[in-house]
């Protein structure tokens, strides 16, 4: 800024516009992280966790993939869903994977890919921010986002689980 002061005649305006543009993504992300934390604290979450753990008990990869997707969808965040799932069910999945002869690295890869499946549902902060920046509505653009950000990763997940199994 000091060496290019002459090229930045409206520095205050530029900084103000940048701060204003950063506010919506920052607040959206903070709200969704808080939402995910509240969801994990609810008594209904324990029932959902137990239900997900009960799906495909003989296939830890399928159960893990399902739980990651469900939690990422609920929280609207891949990282939020993964952190909640691994904090609350990680030890169970690790034990099941080891008992089934599945390497922890494979379990981790499936968890990572699975968390990116349903995380881009309409309530996702990145989706809301993207649509806001592009001045589009969910009705105008969400079908395309869903195909690219949900269907594609889910198909990749199916392939990875089939190969890893």
N, C-alpha and C positions, 0 to 999 in steps of 0.2 A: 504494500500500500504506500509506503514511503517513497519508493523509487519510481512508482508509476502514478503519482498523485495527479499529474496533468491528464492522464488517461481516464481518471475516475472523478469527473467533476461533481457528480451527485453521490458521493460515497455514503452519506447518511441515508439517502433514499434507497440505495442499493442494499445496505445493511438492514434497513427496516423491512424492505420487501422480502429479503432472505429469511429474517426472523419470523415474519408473518407466515411465509410459506412453510416453515418448519414446524409451526405450532400444531397444525392439524395432524400430521403424521405422528408427532410426539404424543399428543393427547390420545389419539386413537390407539396407539400401542399401549400406553399406560392403562387405559380403560380395559383393554382386552386382557392384559396380564392380570389386572385386578379381578376381572370376571373369572378367569381360569382358576385363580386362587380361591375365590369364593365357592366355585363349583366343587373343587377338590375337598373343601371343608364341609360340604353338605352331607347329611346322613344318606341321602339318595345316592351319592357317589359311591359309598361303600357297597350298596346293593348292585349298582352298575358294574363296579370292579369285580365283584364276585361272579356276576353273570358272564362277564367277558372272560374271566379266568376259566369258567366252566365250558366255554365253547371250544370244541376240538381238543379235548384233554390229551389225546394221543399225538397231537401235532403241535408242538410248541411254536413252530414258525407261523402256522396259520393263526393260532390264537394271538400271538404277538402282533402280527400284521393287522388283525382285526381290532385289537385293543388300541393300538397306536392311531389307527384311522378314526375310530370312534372318539377318542380323547382329543385328537387334533381338530375334528369337526366340532365337538362341543365347545372347546376353548377358542376356536378360530385361529389357532396358532400352531405351527409345526413344532417350534421349540417349546411352547407352553405345554402342548399335549405330550411331547416326549418327556419333558422334565417331570410332569405329574405322573405319567405312566411308570417311568423308571424309578421314581422315588417311592411309589406305592406298590408296584408289582415287579420291579426289577429283580429282586432276589428270587421270587417265585419262578420267573421266566429263566433266569440263569440256571437254577437247579433243574428245572424241567429240560432245558436244552442240554445240559451236561449229562443228565440221565439218558437222554435220547441219542447221545453221541454227537451232538451238534456243537461245533466250535463257537466260543463266545464271540469271535470276530464275525461269524455269519449271523448270529443273533443281532449283533450291533448293526450290521449292514441292513438287515431286514427292518429293524426298528427305524433306522435313519430314512430309508426309502418310504416306509409306510407312513411316517409322520408327515410326509409331503403329499399325501393323497387327498384327504378330505379337509385339509387345513384351509383351502381357498374357497370355502363356502361363502355365501353372501355376507356374513357378518365379519369376515376376516378384515383386519385393519388395513392390510396392504391392498385388498380389493377395494375397500371404501376409499382409500387414498388415491389409488390409481384412477378410479372413476371420477373422483372429485377433480383431480388434476386435468384429466382429459375432458372434463365437462360432459360426461355421459351419465346416463342412468343405468341402474341394474337391468332394466328392461331392454335397453339398447345394446348392452355389451356383455352381459353376464354369460350368455350361452357360449360365446367364444372363449371367455376366460375359463369356464368350467371344462370345456374340451381340452384346453391346453394345460391348465393347472391342476385338474383333478383326474380326468379320464386317462391322459397320457401317463402320469405317475402310477395310477392304479394298474394299468396294463404292464408297465415295467415291473411293478411289485409282483404281479402274478407270475411273470417269467422268472424273476429271481427266486421266489419261493419254490416254484417247480424245479428249477435247477438245483437249488440248495437242498431240497428234500431228497 
